[in-house]
Amino acid sequence: MIAALDLNEFVEVLEEKNMLQRITKQVDVNYELASIAVKSERRRGGALLFESVKGYRIPVVTNLYSEMERVCVALGVDIKNVHDFFLKAFREQLKPVKVKKGRFGDIERKPPTICPYSYIQFTMLGGILLEF
């Protein structure tokens, strides 16, 4: 299993795996969008891609990481191996990389770090929190 490299690719992979539902009807960001997203999450629905949001020119995607199966797709790890994946991430944390001439000048790009407390929540509650 290969990790999704960017948001567009991740959405495509979710759609291929039938883990994403497209909402083509126009929705209101103030009243409808959040309500639909919460109802979908409560019934353990997939990620949602709202193609037409009133007042906006771009689509909105929600519920990407509300299920462990989708988190595993994003990370490129089989759900049976996710525990070992996080243990390895704790042990082998990446060093920051200095990026020259980035979009905003010279910056230091830091890899994501995993907070041990968040991992405890992950194992106890079935959710996941990553610190970026």
Stockholm file with secondary structure:
# STOCKHOLM 1.0

chainA/1-132         MIAALDLNEFVEVLEEKNMLQRITKQVDVNYELASIAVKSERRRGGALLFESVKGYRIPVVTNLYSEMERVCVALGVDIKNVHDFFLKAFREQLKPVKVKKGRFGDIERKPPTICPYSYIQFTMLGGILLEF
#=GR chainA/1-132 SS CCCCCSHHHHHHHHHHTTCEEEECSCBCTTTHHHHHHHHHHHTTCCEEEESCBTTCSSCEEECTTSSHHHHHHHHTCCGGGHHHHHHHHHHTCCCCEEEEEETTEEEEECCCBCCHHHHHHHHHHSCCCCBC
#=GC SS_cons         CCCCCSHHHHHHHHHHTTCEEEECSCBCTTTHHHHHHHHHHHTTCCEEEESCBTTCSSCEEECTTSSHHHHHHHHTCCGGGHHHHHHHHHHTCCCCEEEEEETTEEEEECCCBCCHHHHHHHHHHSCCCCBC
//
